Amino acid sequence: MMKTSKLLTIGLSITGVGVFMSGCGAAEQADPSSDNSHTEETIKVVTTFYPMYDFTKNVTQDLAEVSLLLPAGTEVHDFEPSAKDVAEIQEADVFIYNSEEMETWVPSLLDTIDLTEVLVIDASEGIALIENEAVEEHHDSDHEHAVHEHDHEEEHGHTIDPHIWLDPVLAQEEVNTIKAGLIEADPENEENYEVNADTYNQKLEALNQEYKEAFKEAENRTFVTQHAAFAYLAQQYDLNQVAIAGLSSEEEPSPAKLAELSQLVDQEGMEYIYFEDNSSSKIAETLANEVGVELALLSPLEGVSQADQDAGVDYIKVMKNNLESLKKSIR
């Protein structure tokens, strides 16, 4: 469910004079053959990190100017927006983020900007989030996960797993939430946003079906990861994620934890331990060397470089690569 927010009045400044657009008059006056035909109509959207950017771009196509606040390689949790970043968000029509559990700096940011001028979209709104304890435990396949209904006004004593986007089914929910917010900000393009979101969600559903088909007959359903980023994906496909560290990719496991994992890997006959492309693989390498198994890449998709994007790498491409990597263990 989208949270209640003030309707956005889209103001565009031309030669220092505030001009307010209503209805579709401006669109009718624009010359569709002109390269600048969308300049005065296009809303500005700022997204936080890559999945939010990719989801939004697939909904807007060329109907909005979408920017990415955090480039690849930036630690999303620890990021602190600069004065320039704050100004960029304030000047936007829409600001989109995943959740306060991922972008922990967002609540402070929202205290500094005029929310009557910027429509804020929390893409995780309405999704049941997994509590930290359920992520880190070695659990049975019935997946009796503790969940937490997402409510920003509720005080909770647990760290909540924010990695929602790594589940292709929940990704579709985030796309729908983003779509609803964009329609609120730009109602004239409602039909286009609806069509674009539906088209993209069909691709995400096809991805979901690929995962389901790949794992439906698997006997080994356990995989070992560098940190606990894949609980939503594991829950969706009845898999068992065992994390070397917790929700932080930089968390150092205790010697007792490493010994426990070494025993598990040996007992289960595992051949791979998964490391990530956005942080040091030292911890995974330590365990892999200790038990004599190989490393394989499993991306949490927190960033995709511009060079990779230009080469055609996107959310679906990376998730398909993750699927092929997981097939090494889930079989």
Secondary structure, DSSP 8 states (H G I E B T S, - for coil): ----------EEEETTEEEE--TTHHHHHS-TTSTTTTTTT-EEEEESSHHHHHHHHHHHTTSEEEEESS-TT--TTT----HHHHHHHHHSSEEEES-TTTSTTHHHHHTTS-TTTSEEEETTTT-EEEBHHHHHS---TT----EEE--TTS--SS-B---GGGSHHHHHHHHHHHHHHHHHH-GGGHHHHHHHHHHHHHHHHHHHHHHHHHHTT-S--EEEESSS--HHHHHHTT-EEEESS-SSTT----HHHHHHHHHHHHHHT--EEEE-SSS--HHHHHHHHHHT-EEEE----S---HHHHHTT--HHHHHHHHHHHHTTT--
